[in-house]
């Protein structure tokens, strides 16, 4: 079960509560019985290695065009060769 952090709007007391995902959020401060709200934090994710950026998976269009042109030249039958020898 995740641990959620709450802050009281009256006394600014911060506390943690272990709750399930589907449980109702705590509405009262345990210290002063004031209204509490859930604190949302960003996740500590670090992306390492390749494949996380758009430039990692993008193909170079110039290189692709050059490869296609070379294939076209190789596939032409009889070009540069004499028949009958």
N, C-alpha and C positions, 0 to 999 in steps of 0.2 A: 504494500500500500504506500502511496506517496505521502510525503510530509509537506503540508502547506503552511505558509507564513501569513499571519494576520497582523493588522495594526488597528488599534483603537482610535477612533476619531475624536474622543473626548480627552483621554489622558496620554495619548501617543505611545502606549505600551505595546510592544511587539511580542508576539508569542507564536509558537508552532503547534500544529495539530495534525496528527496522523489520521488520514481519512481515506476512504475508498473513492474511486472515480465518480460513482453515482450518488455519493452522500451529499446531503445539503451542506452548504457552507455555514460556518459558525457565525452567528450574528451578534453575540454578546462578548464583551471583554471579561475575562475571569477576575480582573483586578477591581474594576469600577462598575462593571455591568453596563458600560456604554456600548454604542454600536461599533462593531468591528468590520473591517473590510479585508478581503484577500489581497495580498501583495503578489504581483506577477513579476517574475524574473526572466531574463533571457537565458536560454540554455547554453551551457559551456561546450559548444561544439567547435572542434578544430578540424578543418579539412586539409589533409595532407595527401601528397601524391598527385598523379595525373587523373584526368577525367572529371574534375569538378568545375572546370571553367569552359566556356563556350569555345575558346580558342584551342582547347585540347582535342576536341572531336571534329573541328572544322577541317575540311579538305582544302588544300591549296588549289584554287581554280586555275591559276597559271600553269602549274605543274600538270594538272589533268589535261588541259588543252594541248600541251606539248606532247604528252604521251599518246593522245588520240591522233595527232598529226603524224607521229612516227609509225603508228600502227597502220595508218592509211597508206603510207609510202611502201611499207613492207608487203602489204597484201595485194598490190597491183601486179597482176601476172604478166610476165614477158617484158617488163620494163628493164632496159639495160642488158637484156640477154638476146642473143641472136638465135633464130629458129633454124633447125636443120643441121646443127653441128653436133 
